[in-house]
Amino acid sequence: MVEKKTQKTTENISTKLRLVIKSGKFTIGYNTTNKSLKEGECKIIIVASNCPSTRRLELEYLAMLNKCSIHHFFGNNSELGLACGKNFRCCCIGIIDPGDSDILNFLKK
């Protein structure tokens, strides 16, 4: 029962991420997400489950300083890249402007 709910949540996040990719502004990757966090542009960060702990902790610390929310994606970095419609792996995504998507309200629940 729990697996079904997490799979459904992951599918919802994936569809909302694709809408952000089409209509909003975002950064893919650790370096660009880190830079946009330091500039205070990010609204939410999505981190893959197999992101290295030092990177994850640094992103969480910067998100706390900038009052930005952070969400831990249930899949690994390959699945996070595919959820964005990209054919490469990425450990984190920073959403600057969600566009037509309501991902901010969805993830803050």
C-alpha positions as CSV (number, residue, x, y, z in Angstrom):
1,M,0.0,0.0,0.0
2,V,2.8,2.4,0.9
3,E,4.7,1.6,-2.4
4,K,1.6,2.5,-4.4
5,K,1.2,5.9,-2.7
6,T,4.9,6.8,-3.2
7,Q,4.7,5.7,-6.8
8,K,1.7,7.9,-7.3
9,T,3.4,10.8,-5.6
10,T,6.5,10.3,-7.8
11,E,4.4,10.3,-10.9
12,N,2.6,13.5,-9.8
13,I,5.9,15.2,-9.2
14,S,7.2,14.0,-12.5
15,T,4.3,15.4,-14.4
16,K,4.5,18.7,-12.5
17,L,8.3,18.9,-13.2
18,R,7.7,18.5,-16.9
19,L,5.3,21.4,-16.8
20,V,7.9,23.5,-15.0
21,I,10.5,22.5,-17.7
22,K,8.1,23.6,-20.5
23,S,6.8,26.9,-19.0
24,G,9.0,28.0,-16.1
25,K,12.6,28.8,-15.2
26,F,14.8,26.2,-13.5
27,T,18.4,25.1,-13.0
28,I,19.6,21.6,-13.3
29,G,22.7,20.4,-11.5
30,Y,24.6,21.1,-8.4
31,N,26.7,24.0,-9.5
32,T,24.0,26.1,-11.1
33,T,21.5,25.3,-8.3
34,N,24.1,26.3,-5.7
35,K,24.8,29.6,-7.5
36,S,21.1,30.5,-7.8
37,L,20.6,29.6,-4.1
38,K,23.4,32.0,-3.2
39,E,21.8,34.7,-5.3
40,G,18.5,34.1,-3.6
41,E,16.6,33.2,-6.8
42,C,15.4,29.6,-6.0
43,K,11.9,29.0,-4.6
44,I,12.2,25.2,-4.1
45,I,14.9,22.6,-4.6
46,I,14.4,19.0,-5.5
47,V,17.2,16.6,-4.5
48,A,17.6,13.0,-5.6
49,S,17.8,10.3,-3.1
50,N,21.4,9.2,-4.0
51,C,22.8,12.7,-3.9
52,P,26.1,12.7,-1.9
53,S,25.5,13.7,1.8
54,T,28.0,16.6,1.7
55,R,26.3,18.2,-1.2
56,R,22.8,17.5,0.2
57,L,23.7,19.1,3.5
58,E,25.2,22.1,1.8
59,L,22.1,22.6,-0.2
60,E,19.9,22.2,2.9
61,Y,22.0,24.7,4.7
62,L,21.8,27.3,1.9
63,A,18.1,26.7,1.5
64,M,17.6,27.3,5.2
65,L,19.5,30.6,5.0
66,N,17.5,31.8,2.0
67,K,14.1,30.5,3.4
68,C,13.8,28.2,0.4
69,S,11.9,24.9,0.7
70,I,13.6,21.6,-0.2
71,H,12.1,18.4,-1.3
72,H,13.7,14.9,-1.4
73,F,12.8,13.0,-4.6
74,F,12.1,9.3,-4.0
75,G,14.1,8.2,-7.1
76,N,17.8,8.3,-7.8
77,N,19.5,10.8,-10.0
78,S,18.8,9.0,-13.2
79,E,15.1,9.0,-12.5
80,L,15.2,12.7,-11.6
81,G,16.8,13.5,-14.9
82,L,14.2,11.4,-16.8
83,A,11.4,13.1,-14.8
84,C,12.7,16.4,-16.3
85,G,12.7,15.0,-19.8
86,K,16.5,15.0,-20.0
87,N,18.6,12.0,-21.0
88,F,21.3,12.6,-18.3
89,R,21.6,12.3,-14.5
90,C,21.2,15.2,-12.2
91,C,21.4,15.3,-8.4
92,C,19.3,18.4,-7.9
93,I,17.0,20.8,-9.5
94,G,16.3,24.4,-8.5
95,I,13.0,25.9,-9.5
96,I,13.2,29.7,-9.9
97,D,9.8,30.3,-11.5
98,P,7.2,27.5,-11.7
99,G,5.4,28.9,-14.7
100,D,2.0,27.3,-15.2
101,S,2.7,24.5,-12.7
102,D,1.4,24.4,-9.2
103,I,4.4,22.4,-7.9
104,L,5.1,24.8,-5.1
105,N,1.7,24.3,-3.5
106,F,1.8,20.5,-4.2
107,L,5.2,20.0,-2.5
108,K,4.5,22.2,0.5
109,K,1.6,20.0,1.6
